[in-house]
Amino acid sequence: EHMDCAGVCGGNAIEDCAGTCGGSAILDVEGSTCTNISYVATIQEILTTNCGSCHANKSGGFNSSTFPMDYEGILMERITLPESHGQHMPPGGSLTPTQIDLITQWINEGALDS
């Protein structure tokens, strides 16, 4: 038998367009943009993995582990700055273009806690 994305033998969980196993994201009508991005299934994992070591306890006024976050504007600004800029986040690296696109789409959809 086959293993699904959750590692269940014979299971039926599949990755959504955001790469989240069992996630709810779907491609738009044109098939080019991942929509219906889930904070719980997709965004929280990106933030926890890439920002949690510094921001899990509201360091710098931002807590990556809680919702709602009233920081969508500053979040987008910081993750899209050049790595050489002193305010770039995360320090010492960057999110992938796909991760930035997912966060952007989630914010464009209203940054819902779903």
C-alpha positions, -999 to +999 in steps of 0.1 A: +000+000+000+010+036-005+018+062+022+000+095+021+016+128+029+009+123+066+028+090+065-003+069+069-002+036+050-032+035+028-043+070+040-058+096+017-043+129+029-028+149+001-008+181-001-027+212-011-013+238-035+005+255-005+024+222+002+004+216+034-005+180+040-043+179+044-045+217+039-074+236+025-056+258-001-068+256-036-057+270-070-077+299-083-098+297-115-067+305-137-047+279-119-019+303-110-026+315-075-030+294-044-060+307-024-079+299+007-047+299+027-051+287+063-032+304+091-034+273+112-024+248+085+001+268+066+011+303+078+016+294+115+041+267+105+061+292+083+062+317+111+070+292+139+098+276+118+114+308+106+105+334+133+097+314+164+133+312+178+132+349+183+096+358+183+078+330+202+075+352+233+067+386+218+103+396+213+105+429+195+067+433+201+058+405+177+046+371+188+047+346+159+028+319+178-004+337+184-033+350+164-045+376+157-013+394+148-017+431+142+015+432+123+007+422+087+021+454+073+054+453+091+057+416+086+054+420+048+079+449+049+105+430+069+103+397+050+106+415+016+135+438+024+169+428+009+190+406+032+216+433+034+191+457+050+194+459+088+156+455+093+153+423+071+137+393+087+145+366+094+181+377+101+207+356+085+185+343+057+152+347+039+119+331+035+115+313+001+096+331-026+068+305-022+066+313+016+064+350+009+038+344-018+017+324+006+019+350+034+011+377+008-020+358-004-031+351+032-029+388+040-047+397+008-075+373+018-079+392+051-053+373+073-081+351+087-075+327+116-087+296+098 
